[in-house]
Amino acid sequence: MSARRDEIASAIRDHQVVIVSGETGSGKTTQLPKICMQLGRGVAGMIGTPSRAGLAARSVADRIADELGQTVGRERGQVVGYQVRFTDEVGPTTPRQAPRRTASC
């Protein structure tokens, strides 16, 4: 992901749909939301990443929050949250989440 970061950012900026394929552990789940946020995506909506299980959604949110120097939560000023079934850790200033079965950027 890091080697092609600029190319991926350009594709996201220039196209409505972008398909990114890579090896397991290449950073697709954690780095793509950060690239989208740097491009200004998520300001008026949410950036979602798909997760197959609730634990994965929380882990992804924790990892992204840690990389941004944030915490996951509903408090004002937090930008990372997650939503899985009946657990909602998305606050009023959370433009990004790691929801289950939803992918948009």
Phi and psi in degrees as a GROMACS rama.xvg file:
@    title "Ramachandran Plot"
@    xaxis  label "Phi"
@    yaxis  label "Psi"
@TYPE xy
-65.7607  -32.833  SER-2
-68.3563  -25.1833  ALA-3
-117.813  20.0033  ARG-4
-54.1633  -48.0675  ARG-5
-65.0088  -40.2523  ASP-6
-65.0878  -41.9702  GLU-7
-66.3869  -42.5681  ILE-8
-61.2183  -42.1365  ALA-9
-62.7496  -42.2058  SER-10
-63.4941  -43.1038  ALA-11
-64.2873  -40.6993  ILE-12
-66.6526  -36.2106  ARG-13
-95.2757  -12.7618  ASP-14
-132.346  146.762  HIS-15
-72.0609  -34.8127  GLN-16
-125.446  130.064  VAL-17
-133.245  129.759  VAL-18
-106.333  123.831  ILE-19
-115.905  126.111  VAL-20
-121.064  138.161  SER-21
-164.053  169.181  GLY-22
-63.1742  155.4  GLU-23
-58.8295  132.919  THR-24
85.7438  6.71595  GLY-25
-81.0939  -10.2521  SER-26
104.431  10.0235  GLY-27
-57.0529  -46.802  LYS-28
-71.8047  -35.2427  THR-29
-93.8198  -34.8889  THR-30
-84.8636  -34.6294  GLN-31
-59.7682  -44.0183  LEU-32
-61.6764  -36.1878  PRO-33
-68.2552  -38.7725  LYS-34
-63.5126  -43.9226  ILE-35
-60.4057  -42.9379  CYS-36
-64.9922  -39.6805  MET-37
-63.3131  -26.6999  GLN-38
-84.5  0.0718275  LEU-39
91.0613  3.06769  GLY-40
-73.9737  152.353  ARG-41
89.4066  -4.41322  GLY-42
-71.3591  -43.8565  VAL-43
-100.69  -2.05763  ALA-44
-153.392  -157.689  GLY-45
-116.627  152.19  MET-46
-106.33  119.108  ILE-47
-110.065  149.64  GLY-48
-126.238  140.254  THR-49
-75.8243  143.114  PRO-50
-139.523  141.64  SER-51
-85.9707  -15.233  ARG-52
-144.253  154.205  ALA-53
-59.0484  -38.9743  GLY-54
-62.9216  -39.1629  LEU-55
-64.2981  -41.2116  ALA-56
-60.9043  -43.6746  ALA-57
-66.4967  -42.77  ARG-58
-60.9682  -42.0616  SER-59
-64.2656  -45.2755  VAL-60
-61.6609  -43.2158  ALA-61
-60.5338  -43.103  ASP-62
-65.4883  -46.0104  ARG-63
-64.6248  -43.3188  ILE-64
-60.1837  -44.6724  ALA-65
-60.7212  -43.7369  ASP-66
-65.9356  -25.082  GLU-67
-95.8783  0.339285  LEU-68
71.7507  30.0716  GLY-69
-117.871  178.651  GLN-70
-122.026  157.689  THR-71
-81.1063  133.206  VAL-72
165.767  -177.594  GLY-73
-97.9962  -5.2397  ARG-74
-66.3631  148.64  GLU-75
-57.9795  136.985  ARG-76
97.4402  -16.6499  GLY-77
-79.5715  138.891  GLN-78
-112.971  1.37447  VAL-79
-124.662  132.614  VAL-80
-150.987  -178.611  GLY-81
-150.312  158.9  TYR-82
-142.295  122.077  GLN-83
-137.264  117.075  VAL-84
47.1354  -108.469  ARG-85
-97.3194  2.4067  PHE-86
-99.9108  120.971  THR-87
-128.25  108.366  ASP-88
-115.109  50.2929  GLU-89
-119.653  121.469  VAL-90
-103.858  -174.918  GLY-91
-67.2495  -21.0564  PRO-92
-112.78  20.6171  THR-93
-94.8938  98.4176  THR-94
-85.6993  -0.905866  PRO-95
-134.488  143.516  ARG-96
-149.396  165.164  GLN-97
-117.013  78.4269  ALA-98
-83.3281  169.025  PRO-99
-89.205  133.376  ARG-100
60.073  29.2957  ARG-101
-134.555  133.488  THR-102
-138.809  118.702  ALA-103
-156.162  155.337  SER-104
